Amino acid sequence: MSVLTAQNIGIQRNQKWLIENINLQFEAGQLTSLIGVNGAGKTTLLGALGRLWAADQGDILLHDRRLTEYSHAELAKIISFVPQSTHISFSFSVWDIVMMGRNPHIKRFENESDYDQHCVEQALIETDTVHLAQRSVTELSGGERQRVIIARSLASEAAIILLDEPIASLDIAHALHVLDLCQGLAQQGKTIILSLHDINLATRFSDQMVLLHKGQVFAQGSATEVLSTEHLKQVFNVNVESLYTTQQQLQFYFSLAES
């Protein structure tokens, strides 16, 4: 059963549709990758799903209830958003940043509970940031800061996690760690939706893929359904060869298509 549903969603800015006629369903226990060229609408769609962007067309349903009918406090407990830009101007400690993920669960004037602290500790462990806990977030590298923001999202215990290019600033080891973590969260029953540029990694970790092109859904389904030679040539203007590795993992090799 669908947890989050986009029904004919469109967002317009300056008389231009950034996304239009988007119809998608996202289920619990599923990791969905949004792929496409820069400007295809991936970030805008994620923003709409998290109610960071107001839709000019259509509805988004969360458990069969319009997203706009939820209060911000209600949504904060259910949906967590990890942006691509992780710049933080204030000199909070990493621990304090991750504890902010517990804010929706802590009533006004209440102190952090032992359980809140446990959630933060677990999130730091899962993102390999325990050793950064007392550091100022302003002292961190871009990749370290990205993992801290993901830890904040995990600490919230949200059932739906939206991630905009979560591995863009990470080295390959931590990128694989984050994607493996996201896959594990999906297997635990969470709904994970993320945008990725690396098609091979998207293929490896995704249950569902959505190929966006010029603000619309060009193809959706499994990797083999979405990533056909013709689809990739039309959207990315590349020729592609695919093969299965010894682990039966689909891999792609790309070359520029002739103009």
Secondary structure, DSSP 8 states (H G I E B T S, - for coil): -EEEEEEEEEEEETTEEEEEEEEEEEETTEEEEEE-STTSSHHHHHHHHTTSS--SEEEEEETTEEGGGS-HHHHHHHEEEE-S-----S--BHHHHHHGGGGGGS-TT----HHHHHHHHHHHHHTT-GGGTTSBGGGS-HHHHHHHHHHHHHHTT-SEEEEESTTTTS-HHHHHHHHHHHHHHHHTT-EEEEE-S-HHHHHHH-SEEEEEETTEEEEEESHHHH--HHHHHHHH-EEEEEEE-TT--EEEEEEE---
